[in-house]
Amino acid sequence: MKTTLIVILLCLGGFLNAQQQSIFHPDKMLHFGAGYMVGSIATSIADVKGAKNPQAWGILSTLTVAVGKEVYDYSTGKGTPEMMDWWVTMVGGTLGTIVVTIPIDTYKPPFSSKKPISF
């Protein structure tokens, strides 16, 4: 599932036309970093709070922030709303969610604190 999601996002994120900025433009890198931070932080908080699916919280939080930023740019005129900004933010948030999820899914504590240690 994760591999499929990564492949879809990378394929869809690759559609650049000549008028759009490169994905390596500093503005796009800021969008990627912001998305990564939102996705990873939201996933971590949801996991600590005991959410059933912390990954969904990470993706939905990133989606909310990415769309909100582009709506803000459009409505205030203080920025340039671009679809590519939205995509790059979502790719960053998805990768942040996946990277934070790897330790969550694979970590096994060395011992349980519920059992007393006997010597």
Number of C-alpha atoms within 10 A of each C-alpha: 5 10 8 9 11 15 11 12 17 14 10 12 16 13 9 12 8 6 6 11 15 14 16 10 9 11 14 19 17 16 23 26 18 20 31 26 20 28 34 28 20 25 30 21 14 18 19 10 10 10 14 10 11 24 23 17 22 31 25 19 20 30 21 12 19 24 18 13 18 17 15 15 15 14 11 9 10 9 13 13 17 13 12 19 23 23 23 27 28 30 25 25 33 28 22 27 28 21 15 20 19 10 10 14 8 8 9 9 7 6 9 9 8 6 7 8 8 4 3
